[in-house]
């Protein structure tokens, strides 16, 4: 039985990432997959990219990884790009947008937002057709997935519908549901097409939010206060009046 930790949306928050990695280690889980958005928003983009490269086995590209490595023109992007440097930006640019494999007889697909569209955003409340798009066949295996795990929306959940399972592992560094870091664990027979026991669970990890705030305060990064407010409240800045 294989146990895999699935993390996502670190967003340059080093204390949160370190707390999650320590929690994973305490559970004796050796394999870690990352669903992207390693940098952007938070004050430690270089440090989180380096730690993810060192500690994770599979890394998938997020929308912020795309923005940072392929776009320019805004003060926000430039601030993070300057700290990442050419080699890290090249690494982010090279990341795949999905991975899929069989586990306990099910085809499991991992992506940041959607396997065929990095900017197709799906919430728990999204209409059924929009959610089912995550299961559409990809060029890799050309069959529909049975299970999809993703990040992007910073809100963790597990749901079953239309004979499918979908789970969101939430955010390590910028959770927008409760103010604790979040990640997922998958347990099953990796690479096996025969049906077997399969478990998906979500884990919440308290971390030192005020340390993350203090690290942000020491910088001149754009949109610093908006980031700090999100860390302290778990409320997306776009929802505030």
C-alpha positions as CSV (number, residue, x, y, z in Angstrom):
1,X,0.0,0.0,0.0
2,X,1.5,3.3,-1.1
3,X,1.0,6.6,0.8
4,X,1.4,9.8,-1.1
5,X,1.1,13.4,0.3
6,X,-0.4,15.9,-2.1
7,X,0.4,19.5,-1.5
8,X,-0.6,22.7,-3.5
9,X,-0.6,26.5,-3.5
10,X,2.4,27.3,-1.3
11,X,2.5,30.9,-2.6
12,X,5.9,31.8,-1.1
13,X,4.9,31.1,2.5
14,X,7.9,29.3,3.9
15,X,6.7,28.8,7.6
16,X,3.5,27.1,6.3
17,X,5.5,24.9,3.9
18,X,7.9,23.9,6.6
19,X,5.1,23.0,9.0
20,X,3.4,20.8,6.3
21,X,6.6,19.0,5.4
22,X,7.3,18.3,9.1
23,X,3.7,16.9,9.5
24,X,4.2,14.7,6.4
25,X,7.5,13.5,7.9
26,X,5.9,12.7,11.2
27,X,3.5,10.4,9.4
28,X,6.4,8.5,7.7
29,X,5.2,9.4,4.2
30,X,8.1,9.3,1.8
31,X,6.5,10.5,-1.4
32,X,5.2,14.0,-2.0
33,X,3.5,15.4,-5.1
34,X,3.0,19.2,-5.6
35,X,0.1,20.6,-7.6
36,X,1.7,24.0,-8.3
37,X,1.5,27.7,-7.4
38,X,4.8,27.4,-5.5
39,X,5.6,31.1,-5.6
40,X,3.7,34.4,-6.0
41,X,1.7,36.4,-3.3
42,X,4.1,35.5,-0.4
43,X,7.5,36.9,0.6
44,X,9.7,33.8,0.0
45,X,9.4,32.7,-3.6
46,X,13.0,31.5,-4.1
47,X,13.1,29.6,-0.8
48,X,9.8,27.8,-1.4
49,X,10.7,26.8,-5.0
50,X,14.1,25.5,-3.8
51,X,12.4,23.5,-1.0
52,X,9.8,22.0,-3.3
53,X,12.5,21.0,-5.8
54,X,14.4,19.3,-3.1
55,X,11.6,17.5,-1.3
56,X,8.9,16.6,-3.9
57,X,8.9,13.9,-6.5
58,X,6.3,15.3,-8.9
59,X,5.6,19.0,-9.5
60,X,2.7,20.3,-11.6
61,X,2.5,23.8,-13.0
62,X,0.0,26.3,-11.4
63,X,-1.4,29.4,-12.9
64,X,0.9,31.6,-10.8
65,X,3.9,29.5,-12.0
66,X,2.7,30.3,-15.5
67,X,2.2,34.0,-14.8
68,X,5.7,34.3,-13.2
69,X,7.6,32.3,-15.9
70,X,5.7,33.4,-19.0
71,X,4.3,36.9,-18.5
72,X,5.6,40.3,-17.5
73,X,4.5,43.9,-17.1
74,X,3.1,44.2,-13.6
75,X,4.8,45.3,-10.5
76,X,3.6,42.2,-8.7
77,X,5.1,39.9,-11.2
78,X,8.4,41.8,-11.4
79,X,8.9,41.7,-7.6
80,X,8.6,37.9,-7.5
81,X,10.5,37.4,-10.7
82,X,13.5,39.4,-9.5
83,X,13.7,37.2,-6.5
84,X,13.3,34.0,-8.4
85,X,15.9,34.6,-11.0
86,X,16.4,33.0,-14.4
87,X,17.0,29.4,-13.4
88,X,14.0,29.1,-11.1
89,X,11.8,30.8,-13.7
90,X,13.0,28.3,-16.3
91,X,12.1,25.5,-13.9
92,X,8.6,26.8,-13.4
93,X,8.1,27.2,-17.2
94,X,9.1,23.6,-17.7
95,X,6.6,22.0,-15.4
96,X,3.8,19.8,-16.8
97,X,0.1,20.8,-16.3
98,X,-1.1,17.3,-15.2
99,X,-0.1,13.8,-14.2
100,X,-2.2,10.7,-14.3
101,X,-1.7,7.1,-13.2
102,X,-3.6,4.1,-12.0
103,X,-3.9,3.3,-8.3
104,X,-6.0,0.5,-6.9
105,X,-7.8,0.1,-10.3
106,X,-8.7,3.7,-10.7
107,X,-7.3,6.3,-13.1
108,X,-6.2,9.2,-10.9
109,X,-5.5,12.5,-12.5
110,X,-3.6,15.3,-10.7
111,X,-3.7,18.9,-11.9
112,X,-3.6,22.4,-10.6
113,X,-6.9,23.7,-12.0
114,X,-7.8,21.5,-14.9
115,X,-5.8,19.0,-17.0
116,X,-6.7,20.6,-20.4
117,X,-6.9,24.3,-19.3
118,X,-4.7,25.8,-16.6
119,X,-7.3,28.6,-16.1
120,X,-10.5,26.5,-15.9
121,X,-11.5,27.2,-12.3
122,X,-13.8,24.7,-10.6
123,X,-15.5,25.2,-7.2
124,X,-17.5,22.9,-5.1
125,X,-20.6,25.0,-6.1
126,X,-19.7,24.9,-9.8
127,X,-22.3,23.4,-12.2
128,X,-21.9,19.7,-12.9
129,X,-20.8,20.1,-16.5
130,X,-18.0,22.4,-15.5
131,X,-16.8,20.0,-12.8
132,X,-17.0,17.0,-15.2
133,X,-14.6,18.7,-17.6
134,X,-11.8,17.8,-15.1
135,X,-12.4,14.1,-16.0
136,X,-12.2,14.6,-19.8
137,X,-9.7,12.4,-21.7
138,X,-6.2,13.8,-22.1
139,X,-3.6,13.1,-24.8
140,X,-1.6,10.9,-22.3
141,X,-4.0,7.9,-21.9
142,X,-7.0,9.2,-23.9
143,X,-9.5,7.9,-21.4
144,X,-11.7,9.7,-18.8
145,X,-10.3,9.8,-15.3
146,X,-12.1,8.1,-12.3
147,X,-10.6,10.4,-9.7
148,X,-9.3,14.0,-10.0
149,X,-7.2,15.8,-7.4
150,X,-6.5,19.5,-7.8
151,X,-5.7,22.8,-6.0
152,X,-6.1,26.3,-7.3
153,X,-9.2,27.5,-5.3
154,X,-7.5,27.3,-1.8
155,X,-10.5,25.5,-0.3
156,X,-10.3,21.8,0.6
157,X,-13.0,19.3,-0.1
158,X,-13.9,15.7,-1.3
159,X,-17.0,15.0,-3.3
160,X,-18.5,12.1,-5.3
161,X,-20.9,12.5,-8.2
162,X,-21.7,10.9,-11.5
163,X,-19.7,7.8,-10.5
164,X,-16.6,10.0,-10.1
165,X,-14.5,11.3,-7.2
166,X,-13.1,14.8,-7.0
167,X,-10.9,16.2,-4.2
168,X,-9.2,19.5,-3.6
169,X,-6.2,19.5,-1.3
170,X,-6.6,23.2,-0.4
171,X,-3.7,25.5,0.1
172,X,-0.5,25.1,2.1
173,X,0.4,28.8,2.2
174,X,-2.7,30.8,1.4
175,X,-5.7,28.9,2.7
176,X,-9.0,30.6,2.0
177,X,-11.4,28.5,4.1
178,X,-9.8,28.3,7.6
179,X,-6.5,29.7,8.7
180,X,-4.5,26.4,8.8
181,X,-2.4,24.9,6.1
182,X,-4.0,22.1,4.2
183,X,-2.8,19.0,2.2
184,X,-4.1,15.6,1.1
185,X,-3.1,12.0,1.4
186,X,-3.8,9.2,-1.0
187,X,-3.4,5.5,0.0
188,X,-3.6,2.7,-2.5
189,X,-1.8,0.3,-4.8
190,X,0.1,2.6,-7.1
191,X,0.4,1.5,-10.7
192,X,-2.1,-1.4,-10.2
193,X,-5.1,-1.6,-12.5
194,X,-6.8,-4.2,-10.3
195,X,-9.4,-2.9,-7.9
196,X,-8.2,-2.6,-4.4
197,X,-8.5,-0.5,-1.2
198,X,-8.2,3.2,-1.9
199,X,-8.3,6.1,0.6
200,X,-8.3,9.9,0.2
201,X,-8.0,12.1,3.2
202,X,-7.5,15.8,4.0
203,X,-5.1,17.1,6.7
204,X,-5.1,20.5,8.4
205,X,-1.8,21.7,9.9
206,X,-1.6,24.7,12.3
207,X,1.4,26.9,11.6
208,X,2.8,30.2,12.8
209,X,0.7,32.7,10.9
210,X,2.3,35.6,12.6
211,X,5.8,34.5,11.6
212,X,4.6,34.5,8.0
213,X,3.1,38.0,8.5
214,X,6.4,39.2,10.1
215,X,8.4,37.9,7.1
216,X,6.0,39.7,4.7
217,X,6.3,42.9,6.8
218,X,10.1,43.0,6.3
219,X,9.6,43.2,2.5
220,X,8.4,45.9,0.1
221,X,6.4,43.4,-2.0
222,X,3.3,44.7,-3.7
223,X,-0.1,43.8,-2.3
224,X,1.5,43.0,1.0
225,X,-1.4,44.0,3.2
226,X,-3.9,42.1,1.1
227,X,-1.7,39.0,1.5
228,X,-1.4,39.5,5.3
229,X,-5.2,40.0,5.6
230,X,-5.8,36.7,3.8
231,X,-3.4,34.8,6.1
232,X,-5.1,36.2,9.2
233,X,-8.7,35.8,8.1
234,X,-8.8,33.0,5.5
235,X,-11.0,35.3,3.4
236,X,-10.2,36.0,-0.2
237,X,-9.4,39.7,-0.8
238,X,-11.9,39.9,-3.7
239,X,-14.8,39.1,-1.3
240,X,-14.1,42.0,1.0
241,X,-16.4,45.0,0.6
